[in-house]
């Protein structure tokens, strides 16, 4: 197509000598040469190579045409003009045939690339299927087996914890019938109290739970002193009064219970009834005083 355009511009330039036709013609010649140089740099098939360089020797024909066309536009001679007219049609047919061969070659290469890509895709799918069958599926089965085992272990642990909790609760309730036990949170508010504790203090559980611990209300030991416990057990004999005003004595031991981050979570009160012992002690002291008075009187 470029050879025909060059021939047309050559005719116009030959007739009226307009300089614009000359410039346009030289630009087309340069474009034709660039296209030719690009084509021969490609990897040509045997058929294209024979047509271009051996059998028809289109390379030589095209270079001669470019040279004569350039000479015409620069020198404006009739010999080169006649050469352009005589060979432009022949060159066009040869180039059309080469372009068709080149396109056919490109189509074959494209089909080869599609075939190669399809084979690679198929091979990739086969590899993925093999990996799934021999790697991922066994791993998945193993994971399911471990998951099932973990669920069974968790269930057994939950059952054991439940049984132990129930056992501890029963034991605590049994012990609580005879042992004076109570618990508070870190602020001294009662969260648990045994039956023995209620019997001793005269308070019901409903009255105690959620309220300040009775031991904390004693006038002898301040609350800040009771709960200033860390890494030790507070121990003291405390005198207090029941609901009806009866005096009683308790040997109180307060133990800190730690939660997360080594922070005190609860306080456990374990008390021993010292009322009879303290009464006996008081009576002995009274008796000793009486005896001393008698001795003094005697």
C-alpha positions as CSV (number, residue, x, y, z in Angstrom):
1,X,0.0,0.0,0.0
2,X,2.9,2.4,0.8
3,X,4.4,1.7,-2.6
4,X,1.2,2.8,-4.4
5,X,1.0,5.9,-2.3
6,X,4.6,6.7,-3.2
7,X,3.8,6.2,-6.9
8,X,0.8,8.5,-6.6
9,X,2.9,11.3,-4.9
10,X,5.6,10.8,-7.5
11,X,3.1,11.4,-10.3
12,X,1.8,14.5,-8.6
13,X,5.3,15.8,-8.0
14,X,6.4,14.9,-11.6
15,X,3.4,16.9,-13.0
16,X,3.5,20.2,-11.0
17,X,6.7,20.0,-8.9
18,X,4.9,21.0,-5.7
19,X,7.5,20.8,-2.8
20,X,4.8,19.4,-0.4
21,X,4.5,16.3,-2.6
22,X,8.3,15.8,-2.4
23,X,8.3,16.0,1.5
24,X,5.3,13.7,1.8
25,X,7.0,11.2,-0.6
26,X,10.2,11.2,1.3
27,X,8.3,10.6,4.6
28,X,6.5,7.6,3.0
29,X,9.8,6.2,1.7
30,X,11.3,6.5,5.3
31,X,8.2,4.7,6.7
32,X,8.5,2.0,4.1
33,X,12.2,1.5,4.9
34,X,11.4,1.3,8.7
35,X,8.7,-1.3,8.1
36,X,11.1,-3.3,6.0
37,X,13.9,-3.1,8.6
38,X,11.4,-4.2,11.4
39,X,10.2,-7.2,9.4
40,X,13.7,-8.6,8.6
41,X,14.7,-8.4,12.3
42,X,11.9,-10.8,13.2
43,X,12.5,-14.6,13.3
44,X,11.1,-15.6,9.9
45,X,9.8,-18.9,8.9
46,X,11.7,-20.9,6.2
47,X,9.0,-20.0,3.7
48,X,9.2,-16.3,4.4
49,X,13.0,-16.3,4.5
50,X,13.1,-18.0,1.0
51,X,10.6,-15.5,-0.4
52,X,12.3,-12.5,1.1
53,X,16.0,-13.3,0.5
54,X,16.2,-16.2,-2.1
55,X,13.4,-17.2,-4.3
56,X,11.8,-13.8,-5.1
57,X,14.5,-11.7,-3.3
58,X,11.9,-9.2,-2.2
59,X,14.6,-7.6,0.0
60,X,16.6,-6.6,-3.0
61,X,13.5,-5.5,-4.9
62,X,12.3,-3.3,-2.0
63,X,15.7,-1.8,-1.4
64,X,16.1,-0.9,-5.1
65,X,12.6,0.6,-5.1
66,X,13.4,2.7,-2.0
67,X,16.6,3.9,-3.5
68,X,15.1,4.9,-6.9
69,X,12.1,6.6,-5.2
70,X,14.4,8.6,-3.0
71,X,16.6,9.6,-6.0
72,X,13.5,10.7,-7.9
73,X,12.2,13.0,-5.1
74,X,15.6,14.5,-4.5
75,X,16.8,14.7,-8.2
76,X,13.4,14.8,-10.1
77,X,14.6,12.7,-13.1
78,X,12.3,10.9,-15.5
79,X,14.2,7.5,-15.4
80,X,13.5,7.0,-11.7
81,X,9.9,8.1,-12.1
82,X,9.3,5.5,-14.8
83,X,10.9,2.9,-12.6
84,X,8.5,3.8,-9.8
85,X,5.5,3.5,-12.2
86,X,6.6,0.1,-13.6
87,X,7.5,-1.6,-10.2
88,X,5.0,-0.2,-7.7
89,X,2.3,-2.6,-8.7
90,X,4.7,-5.6,-8.8
91,X,6.1,-4.7,-5.4
92,X,2.7,-4.3,-3.9
93,X,1.7,-7.8,-5.0
94,X,4.9,-9.3,-3.6
95,X,4.5,-7.4,-0.3
96,X,0.9,-8.4,0.0
97,X,1.9,-12.1,-0.4
98,X,4.7,-11.7,2.2
99,X,2.3,-10.0,4.6
100,X,-0.2,-12.8,4.2
101,X,2.6,-15.4,4.8
102,X,3.8,-13.4,7.9
103,X,0.2,-13.3,9.2
104,X,-0.2,-17.0,8.6
105,X,3.1,-17.6,10.4
106,X,1.9,-15.4,13.3
107,X,-1.4,-17.3,13.5
108,X,0.5,-20.6,13.7
109,X,2.7,-19.2,16.5
110,X,-0.4,-17.9,18.3
111,X,-2.0,-21.4,18.0
112,X,1.3,-22.9,19.4
113,X,1.3,-20.5,22.3
114,X,-2.4,-21.3,23.0
115,X,-1.6,-25.0,22.9
116,X,1.4,-24.5,25.2
117,X,-0.6,-22.4,27.6
118,X,-3.4,-25.0,27.6
119,X,-0.8,-27.7,28.4
120,X,0.7,-25.6,31.2
121,X,-2.8,-25.0,32.6
122,X,-3.6,-28.7,32.4
123,X,-0.3,-29.6,34.0
124,X,-1.0,-27.1,36.8
125,X,-4.5,-28.6,37.4
126,X,-3.0,-32.1,37.5
127,X,-0.4,-30.9,40.0
128,X,-3.0,-29.2,42.2
129,X,-5.2,-32.4,42.1
130,X,-2.2,-34.5,43.1
131,X,-1.3,-32.1,45.9
132,X,-4.9,-32.1,47.1
133,X,-5.0,-35.9,47.0
134,X,-1.7,-36.7,48.5
135,X,-0.9,-33.6,50.7
136,X,-3.9,-31.5,51.6
137,X,-6.5,-34.3,52.0
138,X,-4.3,-36.3,54.4
139,X,-3.6,-33.2,56.3
140,X,-7.3,-32.4,56.5
141,X,-8.1,-35.9,57.6
142,X,-5.4,-35.7,60.2
143,X,-6.7,-32.3,61.4
144,X,-10.2,-33.7,61.6
145,X,-8.9,-36.7,63.6
146,X,-7.0,-34.3,66.0
147,X,-10.1,-32.0,66.2
148,X,-12.3,-35.0,67.1
149,X,-9.7,-36.1,69.7
150,X,-9.5,-32.6,71.2
151,X,-13.3,-32.4,71.4
152,X,-13.4,-35.7,73.2
153,X,-10.6,-34.6,75.6
154,X,-12.4,-31.2,76.2
155,X,-15.6,-33.0,76.9
156,X,-13.9,-35.4,79.3
157,X,-12.1,-32.4,81.0
158,X,-15.4,-30.5,81.3
159,X,-17.1,-33.6,82.8
160,X,-14.2,-34.0,85.3
161,X,-14.2,-30.3,86.2
162,X,-18.0,-30.5,86.7
163,X,-17.6,-33.5,88.9
164,X,-14.8,-32.0,90.9
165,X,-16.8,-28.7,91.2
166,X,-19.8,-30.6,92.5
167,X,-17.6,-32.6,94.8
168,X,-15.9,-29.5,96.2
169,X,-19.3,-27.8,96.6
170,X,-20.6,-30.8,98.5
171,X,-17.5,-30.9,100.6
172,X,-17.6,-27.2,101.3
173,X,-21.3,-27.5,102.3
174,X,-20.5,-30.4,104.5
175,X,-17.5,-28.6,106.1
176,X,-19.6,-25.4,106.3
177,X,-22.0,-27.1,108.7
178,X,-19.2,-27.2,111.3
179,X,-16.5,-24.8,110.2
180,X,-16.9,-21.0,110.2
181,X,-15.9,-20.0,106.7
182,X,-16.6,-17.0,104.6
183,X,-15.3,-15.1,101.5
184,X,-15.3,-11.5,100.4
185,X,-14.3,-9.7,97.2
186,X,-11.3,-7.3,97.3
187,X,-13.5,-4.6,98.8
188,X,-14.7,-6.7,101.8
189,X,-18.2,-7.5,100.5
190,X,-19.4,-11.0,101.4
191,X,-19.6,-13.4,98.5
192,X,-19.9,-16.7,100.5
193,X,-20.6,-17.7,104.0
194,X,-21.0,-21.2,105.6
195,X,-24.0,-22.3,107.7
196,X,-21.7,-22.4,110.8
197,X,-20.8,-18.8,110.2
198,X,-24.5,-17.8,110.0
199,X,-25.3,-19.8,113.1
200,X,-22.4,-18.2,115.1
201,X,-23.1,-14.6,114.0
202,X,-26.9,-14.8,114.0
203,X,-27.1,-13.3,110.5
204,X,-28.9,-15.1,107.6
205,X,-27.2,-15.7,104.3
206,X,-29.6,-13.3,102.6
207,X,-28.5,-10.6,105.1
208,X,-24.8,-11.3,104.7
209,X,-24.3,-11.8,100.9
210,X,-23.6,-8.6,99.2
211,X,-22.9,-6.6,102.3
212,X,-19.9,-5.7,104.4
213,X,-18.3,-8.6,106.4
214,X,-19.3,-8.5,110.1
215,X,-15.7,-9.0,111.1
216,X,-14.9,-5.8,109.3
217,X,-17.3,-3.8,111.4
218,X,-15.5,-4.5,114.6
219,X,-14.3,-1.4,116.5
220,X,-11.0,-3.1,117.5
221,X,-9.5,-3.7,114.1
222,X,-9.9,-1.3,111.1
223,X,-10.9,-2.5,107.7
224,X,-7.8,-1.0,106.2
225,X,-5.7,-3.1,108.6
226,X,-7.7,-6.3,107.8
227,X,-7.2,-6.0,104.1
228,X,-3.6,-4.7,104.1
229,X,-2.6,-8.3,103.4
230,X,-0.1,-9.3,100.8
231,X,1.9,-12.5,100.8
232,X,0.9,-13.3,104.3
233,X,-2.0,-14.5,106.4
234,X,-3.7,-12.0,108.8
235,X,-4.4,-13.6,112.2
236,X,-6.2,-12.1,115.2
237,X,-8.7,-12.9,117.9
238,X,-11.7,-10.6,117.5
239,X,-14.6,-10.0,119.8
240,X,-17.9,-9.2,118.3
241,X,-21.7,-9.4,119.0
242,X,-24.4,-11.5,117.4
243,X,-27.7,-10.0,116.2
244,X,-29.2,-10.4,119.7
245,X,-26.2,-8.8,121.4
246,X,-24.5,-12.0,122.6
247,X,-20.7,-11.6,122.7
248,X,-18.5,-14.1,120.9
249,X,-14.8,-14.5,120.2
250,X,-13.3,-15.7,116.9
251,X,-9.7,-16.6,116.0
252,X,-9.8,-15.1,112.5
253,X,-7.3,-16.0,109.8
254,X,-7.6,-14.1,106.5
255,X,-5.9,-15.5,103.4
256,X,-5.4,-13.6,100.2
257,X,-6.6,-15.3,97.0
258,X,-4.9,-14.0,93.8
259,X,-6.3,-13.7,90.3
260,X,-4.6,-12.6,87.0
261,X,-1.6,-10.3,87.0
262,X,-0.9,-11.2,90.6
263,X,-3.7,-9.0,91.8
264,X,-5.7,-9.9,94.9
265,X,-9.1,-11.2,93.9
266,X,-10.7,-12.4,97.1
267,X,-10.2,-12.9,100.8
268,X,-10.9,-16.2,102.6
269,X,-11.9,-16.0,106.2
270,X,-11.3,-19.2,108.3
271,X,-12.5,-18.7,111.9
272,X,-12.2,-20.8,115.0
273,X,-14.7,-20.3,117.8
274,X,-12.8,-19.1,120.9
275,X,-15.9,-18.0,122.9
276,X,-15.8,-20.8,125.5
277,X,-12.1,-20.5,125.9
278,X,-12.3,-16.7,126.3
279,X,-15.1,-17.1,128.8
280,X,-13.2,-19.6,130.8
281,X,-10.2,-17.4,130.7
282,X,-12.3,-14.4,131.8
283,X,-13.8,-16.5,134.6
284,X,-10.4,-17.7,135.7
285,X,-9.2,-14.1,135.8
286,X,-12.3,-13.1,137.8
287,X,-11.7,-16.0,140.2
288,X,-8.1,-15.1,140.6
289,X,-9.1,-11.5,141.4
290,X,-11.7,-12.8,144.0
291,X,-9.0,-15.0,145.6
292,X,-6.6,-12.1,145.8
293,X,-9.3,-10.0,147.5
294,X,-10.0,-12.8,150.0
295,X,-6.3,-13.1,150.7
296,X,-6.2,-9.3,151.2
297,X,-9.3,-9.5,153.6
298,X,-7.8,-12.5,155.4
